[in-house]
Amino acid sequence: MSTYNFDYLDELEAEAIHILREVAGQFEKPALLFSGGKDSITLVRLAEKAFRPGKFPFPLVHIDTGHNFEETISYRDQMVERIGEKLIIGSVQESIDQGKVVEQTGKNASRNALQTVTLLDTIAKYQFDACIGGARRDEEKARAKERIFSVRDEFGQWDPKRQRPELWNIYNGKIHKGENIRVFPISNWTELDVWNYIRREKIDLPSIYFSHERDCITRNGQLMAASPFLNMDDEDVVERKQVRFRTVGDMSCTAAVESDATLIDDIISEISASKISERGARMDDKVSEAAMEDRKKGGYF
């Protein structure tokens, strides 16, 4: 009689698929928030396993700052064409043009925080009652205390005191009109888990995750990709560096790390030896000690 060995990746995968199916069963208008980063790409693969050969019971939603890496946008468009699913794009530029948000100024200006208004407007426009995201508890302390089913009030705000217990993997999606739930199926995964899963599933990723040459400047002790979005001046010295990106976000707040890792096995070895979280390369998390929690309380992912 044959036996089946259920390894830890199988267990994480099964939990995530269960959560995705819970979302489909409990909510009328869910959506999957897609950034083009490795975590949301992993969510797409999990959704394929959860719902194929049928269509996804939700669209993909990308909040586009207009300051994205070209490689990420190209990957997004190719992936959507390949899987044949609906993509909704919320534009931060449109929010600026409509006077709903004000573009930041100065050398460290970023559109990252402006995404919140665009996200909340998109949720309201399409009446989404659940938004699936790729946040993980190992990334940052504010995310470490967030539930898998995270309740947001009618203003999209997160109150840690209102979070519900999730005993025995039972998820309560009951909400009042106007409220919504943010759902994090890979909350219990680590960065290494995601990379091991990507290796196992042979998932293609945007090229910026792998070592490449790029013009960079050093700002606030971090290597930033040289770009007009950075409001560069004469003090910024452009240098050619061998880098890759551990996390993908707005170009104005996402730093690179020097790396020679061109293969997934190289990246896994590099992460295993690292003592810094991938969020350590995000400038928006360095604004204050509670930067992430403050943004989440305002409606951020």
N, C-alpha and C positions, 0 to 999 in steps of 0.2 A: 504494500500500500504506500503510495507516494505521500510525501509531506511537503508543506509549503512554509518556507521560512519568512516570517513577517518582520523585516528590519525596521529601523527607526524612521527611515524615509517613507516607508509604506504607511506607518502609523501617522506621521504628520500629514501625508497626502490624504489618507482616509478621513482624518479629522477635518481638513480643509474642505474636502468634497461634501462631507456631511453639513458643514456650515453653509456652503453655497446652496445646497438643496433646501436647507431650512429657510434661507432668504427667499428662494423661489416659492416656497410653500406658504410663508407667513405674510409676504408683502405683495401689494398690487402693482407698484411701479418702482421696482429697484433699478439701480444702475451700477456699473462697474467703473470706478474712477481709474483712468489710464494715463500714465505720465510718459510712457516709453522707457521707464527704468526697469531694472531686472525684476523687482518685486511685482510690479503690475504685469509684466510679461509672464512671470510665473503664475499669477492668478488666471491669466488667459488660458494657459495650458491646463490648469486645474479645472477651469470651467468647461474646456473641451472634454475632459474626462468625465465631468459630472453630467453633461447634457447631450453630448453627441450620441447618435447621429442627428438629433434635433438641433434647432437653432437655440442660441442663448435666450433665456427668458428676461434679458435686460440688454440695453445698449451699452456701448463703451462711451465714456464721457472724458474728454480731455480739456482741461482748463489751460488755454494757451496764453502765455505771457507775451508772446511775440519776441522774446529774448531766449529762445531755446537753441540748443545745439542742432545744427543742420542734420547731423547724423541721426539724432533722435526723431526728428520730424519725418525724415526719409524712411526710417525703420517703421514708424507708426503707420504711414500710408501704405507701405508694402504689406505689412502684417494684416491690416484691415481688409485689403484686397484679397489676400490669401485665405483668410478665414470666412469672409463673406458676411460679416456682422455689421450692424449699424454703428456709426460713429457720430457723436454729437460734440461739437467744439464750442466751448465758451471762450470768448475773446476778451482778454484784459484791455486790449487797445480800444475795443468798443466801449468798455466801461469808462475808460478815460475820456473818449470822445463825447460820451453822453453826460460827462460831469459827475459821475457817481463816485469816482475816486480821483485823487490828485497824484500826478506823477511825482515821485520823489526827485529831489535835486541834490547836488553835491557829489563828491568823489565816490562815496560808498552807496549811492542810490541804487535801489533794487525794486523790481516789480513783484518780487516773491510774495510780500505781505498783501499786495493788492489783489492777489488771486481769491482771497476770501470773499470779497464782495461779488466777484464774477461767479464763483461757485454757488453762493447763496441765491443769486439771481437765476442761475441755471436750474437749481433745484426747484425754485418757485415756479419758473416758467413751465417745466415739464412735470411738476407735481411729484417728484421722486419722494418716496417714503423711506427708502433705504439706499445708502450709497456704500458700495464695497470698496475698500482700500487695501493697500499692501503694507500698512504700517506694522512694525514688529516691536515687541516689548524690549528687545535687547538694544534698540537704537538709541533711546533717550529716556531719561527718568520720567518725563511726563507721559510718554507712551507706555512706560512700564506699569503704570497704575490704571491704564484704561482697559475696560472690559472688551470682550469680543463683540458683543452687541452694545454699542455705546450710544446712549440716549442724548439727543440734542433737542433743545427747546424750540419754540416757534421762531426764535431769532437765530437759530443755528448754533447757539452757544452750548459749550460743554461745562457741566457742573460735576466735579468729581464726587460730590456728596449725593448726587442723584443716581449714581450707577448701581445697577442691580446685581445681586449675587447670581453666579452661574454654576450652581452645584450640579454634579453628575452630567455635565455637558448639556444641560437644559437651558435653552435660550428664549428669553421672553421678549417678543417683538411688539407687544401691545403699546400703542402710542395714542396720544390725543391728536385731533386735527391740527395740522400746522407743524407738528413735531416731525422729526425724522430720526432714523437710526444710522449710525456709521458702523459698518461691519468689517472686522479684520480677521479673515480666515487664516492668515499665516502669522497671527500674533505670537504664537508659541515657537515660531521658527527663529533661528539665529542667522546671521549673515553667512556663516559656513554651511548651514543647512540648505539655504537657498542655492549656493554655488554647487554643493554636492548634488542637489536635485537637478540643476541645470545641466551638470555633467552627465548624470544618469539618463535624463530625458533627451539629451542632445539638442537643447534649445538654442537657437540662434539669438544673438544679442547685438545691439548697436556697437560699432567698432570702437567707440570711445572707452569702453570698458577694458580694452586691451592696450598694451603698450604701443605708443606711437610718438612721432616727433610733432611738437606743436610750439608755436610762439607763445611764451608766457611772460607775465610780470609777477613780481613778488609784492603782495599787498597784505598788510597786517599779519605778516609771517606766513602767508599762504600763497601757493602757486595758483594764479588765476590765468585762464586762457585769454590771451590778448584779443580784445574785441571792442568795437565802438560802444557797446552797451556798458562798458566799465567806466566811461567818462575819463579816459586816460589823459594825462598831461605830461609836461616835460620831465617831471620827476620819475615817471614810470619808465624803467629800462626793460626793453623787450629782449628776452633771451630764448634761444632754441633749446628745448628740454625734451628728454625722453620721459613721457608721463602716461598715466591712465587715470580714469575717474572711478572711484569706488561707489559714488552715488551720483545720480543725474537729476538736475533741477534747472532752475533759471541760471543762465550763464553768468549773471552778475553776482551770484551768491554761492556758486559751486566751485570748489577748489579741486585741483588735481594733486596727485601724489607722484613723485618720481618712481618709476618702475620699469623693469625690463620684462615683465610678465606678459608673454604673448599667447600663452596657452592657459586653459582653465586650470590644469594641474599646477601651473606656476602661480596662478592667482590664489588658489586654495592654500598653497604653502606660504605665500606672502601674508595672507590674512591670519593664518594660524600663528604666525610669529608676531603679529601686530598687537600693540597694547592700547591702541586708540580706536574708538568706535568709528564706523564709516561717517557718522554725523559730525565727527571732528573736522571734516572737510566742508562743512556747510557754514558759511559766514553768517547766515540769518540766525543760527542758533547761538551765536556769540554776542548778540546785542546785549543780553543780560543773562543772569543765572536762570531766570524763569522764562526765557524767550519763547520756547516751544509751548509751554503751558499757557502763557498769555495769548498766543495766537490761537490756540485751540479753544480757549474760552470765548474768543471772538468769532468762532465759526470755521477755523482752519481745519484741514484734513484730519 
